[in-house]
């Protein structure tokens, strides 16, 4: 997986590691955080399959004795704004990766999905970078050697860059945040929940309806900060804990109706918290509400257990068991795409988690086939 030169007498160490890491969509929402990028409440997500970031980390021992980020590019172009964020992130990791100051680094990154498409790009980007750094650590120091420790550390580090990124290092259903019902859960890293999932929930689709792809007026970071003064924050954190417990039970029991109820309640609660903050704001668009109403009417008329959910934005994720795919696609084509400019949507599903990518003998950056939204 690497191109590393450690021949006798050669004082330069260099190599390249690449990881493809997916985004995720939260069912129980993480909204509000404490110092150290720790969540104010537990959250549960589904890791996606087709919406991912592929990141390559090229490293070589520093000639000057002090490593630095030499270059960052996104989608084949330099991105100074994100380069600054990545550089600050790397500079904060000295205690977690003591070796990092000895290397010059280059980071190249590509997404398989369009920007501003209702997909958490920071989750896929920061988890991919964390996985690359942890792979580099394994190469230069030999640890963490065990798979469980490897992914736990990657989740821990991903969280430092973006909270939701902690969940993207695992496949399927993932819990982030300390929860009494799961003794090994923690605020510092996420844990997978795939050992006790009913067959009803093992194959799930996610149709992402692109109602509006303009940049958000209020960033998620600002939204989290506004929870500190939100009059409903304490009630919300209690609700999130109840819904986490309820959803874990639902996933084990196969209760599709209760899955729909919790998932949609969480989506609407998230946006009501934005509206009720001190600087109240609305991210949903008229098309968002039209899609929600038509999904509910479709469910009442057909009995198909398709649930809508939203991230901190206007675009709608339609979550459904894949055995109902034909009916859901018909709904999308005939009723929902009229509210999506250019009739654009992304056909995704629950996925198998991150994948380390072979960079080949030359160590060149892997090219990602970027899939356009449908």
Number of C-alpha atoms within 10 A of each C-alpha: 16 20 19 17 13 12 9 6 6 8 11 14 16 20 22 26 30 31 29 29 35 35 31 32 26 23 28 27 25 24 26 23 17 13 7 11 15 20 24 22 25 27 25 29 25 25 29 28 22 19 26 30 28 28 33 27 23 25 25 18 20 17 12 10 11 12 19 19 19 13 16 22 17 16 15 11 11 13 13 13 9 13 18 13 12 18 16 13 15 20 15 13 16 12 9 13 16 11 16 23 19 17 22 21 24 17 23 21 25 22 23 19 20 16 13 16 24 25 28 22 24 17 27 33 27 31 37 33 30 29 29 24 24 22 27 24 20 15 16 14 13 10 14 17 13 9 9 10 12 17 22 19 22 27 29 23 27 31 28 22 24 19 28 30 32 33 35 34 35 27 24 25 28 23 27 28 23 23 18 11 10 14 8 10 18 19 21 22 26 33 24 18 19 15 8 11 18 15 12 17 22 15 14 21 24 26 20 25 29 27 30 24 17 11 11 13 10 14 11 15 13 10 19 17 15 20 22 16 12 19 13 14 19 13 9 21 18 13 16 23 19 14 25 23 17 14 22 19 17 20 22 17 15 16 15 18 14 16 23 20 15 21 21 19 16 24 20 13 15 20 19 15 22 22 15 18 19 14 11 13 16 16 17 17 14 11 22 22 15 15 24 18 12 15 23 16 12 18 14 11 9 9 11 20 22 26 24 27 26 26 21 22 26 25 27 29 24 22 25 24 21 19 13 14 17 9 14 24 14 11 15 19 11 10 15 22 19 16 20 18 14 11 16 20 24 22 17 18 23 25 22 15 21 25 15 17 17 17 20 13 9 10 19 15 21 20 14 16 11 16 13 11 16 12
